[in-house]
């Protein structure tokens, strides 16, 4: 097989409205994103023979859209599910199981349209071994590993706040961002305390929204009648760790981050030195600090200083979370789709705050509280 048929491209990408959308169900959001992404690729629903969905079955999504897929994927492991689904779709296209895949996301995280009551099952691992001790939601569950991380690496609360400050430089003035004001370190640190040491501005926003990607072979993408330049999937990886945060191998480092990123770099043939742009899932401000070291961009213990010195801001050596991230831009409950979409925009030269000369982007996602992870290496060039 030739190289173009074995390389997978993101040929279409789109977001829905973001924010408070009580007039739209989650299926409405998926459908709107699907149609917009297909239009972006110059395709129609009739061209689609593969589909993915998170939480709800992809069969429901296919039926709603009028698609009879040859291949579908319902992998649902939290916010990084979309990176995993891109990886799985790429493998399916290479294997000839399908030719054009819609990767879908739609979530009413703020308005909760149609949401049933949700609770941790008492028979689950978390329900048995963590919830009885008060570790329930993400804010008070993520505190334990970060406090260990800070103790072992010397990371200060000031440096934690600088993650948000740096990302606010990217989100400033963006009308699509939920928080689009440039912030100071004092503003971040003096915001209301949610769960020590996280203040409100170190926790993600809560929004409604959706997004979609259209994947196909690079060979087919080259011939589509669209002005958009394809974005190529050069590498991917996935991994997982315990579903219990108390049972992490090392609370100051994510095993799933390390393994998934290692595989993505290996498949792409690139190294951290080759990456121009970085998206690290940031439901809370500490996650980019973990990612910088676990992915190999800095040495252990250096992430806080790296961000504090301005290296991830506009004009810095490693532009990171350039839409403002889940903390500032949008977070519907599962953020990974929006991280991929921002990487696509940067590689196309279409971002709100564009980084000059971007050729490669690395996208790292997390699901649950360090439970699952997936990584993508994307490029606007076939290397």
C-alpha positions, -999 to +999 in steps of 0.1 A: +000+000+000+012+035-007+020+060+020-010+083+014-034+054+018-018+044+051-016+079+065-048+092+081-060+128+078-084+150+097-102+164+067-130+182+085-134+198+120-160+220+136-174+232+169-210+241+178-220+271+198-205+270+233-217+282+267-252+278+281-274+261+255-305+249+272-324+247+239-301+220+226-300+183+237-267+164+235-279+146+203-287+180+188-251+191+196-236+160+180-258+164+149-249+201+145-212+193+149-214+164+125-230+185+097-206+214+102-175+191+101-187+173+070-194+207+053-159+217+063-145+186+046-167+190+015-186+158+023-221+148+032-237+122+055-239+098+026-201+097+025-198+084+061-194+047+069-179+050+104-190+067+135-181+071+172-199+084+202-191+088+239-215+079+268-244+072+245-242+044+220-228+053+185-258+033+171-282+059+184-261+087+169-259+068+135-297+063+135-303+099+144-281+111+115-295+085+090-262+066+087-257+028+085-221+024+095-197-004+085-177+004+117-185+021+150-167+027+183-183+036+216-152+038+237-161+060+267-134+065+293-139+102+301-124+133+286-097+116+265-122+093+248-120+114+216-082+110+212-087+072+217-114+072+191-092+090+166-066+063+172-091+035+168-107+051+137-073+055+121-066+018+126-100+009+112-094+030+080-060+015+075-074-020+079-101-013+052-130-016+077-143+018+067-132+049+047-147+080+064-153+083+101-172+109+121-158+114+156-186+131+176-190+150+208-220+168+223-225+174+260-250+194+280-226+198+309-240+231+320-277+230+312-279+192+317-307+188+291-320+153+294-295+142+320-307+115+343-296+116+380-260+103+381-242+090+411-212+068+418-224+032+419-218+018+454-205-015+440-178+003+419-142+006+429-146+042+438-179+036+455-164+010+478-129+023+485-129+061+481-163+077+482-169+066+518-139+086+528-152+118+511-134+116+478-162+121+454-160+148+427-129+158+407-120+190+427-115+171+460-102+140+444-074+157+424-061+175+455-044+145+469-020+138+440-012+175+435-002+180+471+021+150+468+034+164+435+041+198+450+059+183+480+081+161+459+089+185+431+090+218+451+062+233+430+047+263+446+011+275+447+023+306+429+035+284+400+002+266+400-015+299+395+008+308+367-006+280+346-039+299+345-022+332+340-003+319+310-034+305+294-054+337+300-029+354+276-042+331+249-079+334+257-079+372+262-105+388+240-118+356+224-156+359+222-159+321+223-140+317+255-160+315+287-133+334+306-116+358+282-100+383+305-062+384+311-056+374+347-030+381+373-015+357+397-031+375+426-065+372+410-061+335+405-048+329+440-074+351+457-104+336+439-128+316+461-113+284+474-130+253+460-109+225+475-075+233+488-053+242+470-076+248+440-093+281+438-122+287+415-100+300+387-079+269+388-109+247+381-124+243+347-155+262+335-187+243+330-204+246+296-225+230+269-211+224+235-201+199+208-175+192+182-168+167+154-139+155+133-140+138+099-112+112+094-102+096+061-071+085+043-046+112+033-050+100-003-088+107-002-084+139+017-060+152-010-088+149-036-116+165-016-132+197-029-123+219+000-098+247+006-089+233+039-055+217+043-056+182+058-041+176+092-023+143+094-023+119+123+014+109+126+012+090+159-011+080+187-010+062+220-033+051+248-028+038+283-046+035+317-039+032+354-060+024+384-095+037+385-087+047+421-066+078+425-054+064+459-038+035+440-017+054+415+018+040+411+032+074+418+010+103+427+035+128+414+035+114+379+009+098+356+019+064+344-008+066+317+006+100+305+041+085+302+031+054+283+005+069+259+029+098+250+058+074+246+039+053+220+026+084+202+061+098+198+075+064+188+049+059+160+054+094+147+092+092+147+093+126+164+106+138+198+095+166+221+121+188+205+102+185+172+069+198+186+058+233+179+025+234+197+011+216+228-023+209+241-026+192+275-060+185+290-065+209+319-097+203+338-076+216+367-044+238+367-021+210+378-026+187+348-004+207+324+024+206+350+022+168+351+020+167+313+051+188+307+073+164+326+056+131+319+056+138+281+093+147+282+092+184+275+109+193+308+127+174+335+109+163+366+104+192+389+110+218+362+074+223+350+064+250+375+094+271+368+090+266+330+055+280+330+064+308+355+092+319+332+066+325+304+077+297+280+041+286+274+027+321+267+024+338+234+059+343+221+073+315+243+093+285+232+064+260+237+030+275+231+006+255+252-032+254+256-036+282+231-074+284+232-072+290+270-079+254+277-107+238+297-100+263+325-108+293+303-122+283+269-148+256+274-153+224+293-185+204+288-174+177+312-153+159+286-128+184+271-106+163+248-125+171+216-118+208+220-081+203+226-080+184+192-100+211+175-076+238+187-046+218+175-063+215+141-070+252+139-034+260+148-021+236+121-045+252+095-035+287+105-071+295+116-068+300+154-080+330+173-045+337+186-024+320+160+012+307+166+035+314+137+051+286+118+033+257+135+040+224+117+035+199+145+011+197+175+010+172+204-024+166+221-025+148+254-057+139+272-068+124+305-099+105+315-112+103+350-087+112+377-055+100+359-074+068+351-070+068+313-049+088+289-044+091+252-021+111+229-020+123+193+009+137+172-006+159+145+010+177+116+001+198+085+029+181+067+037+145+058+071+139+073 
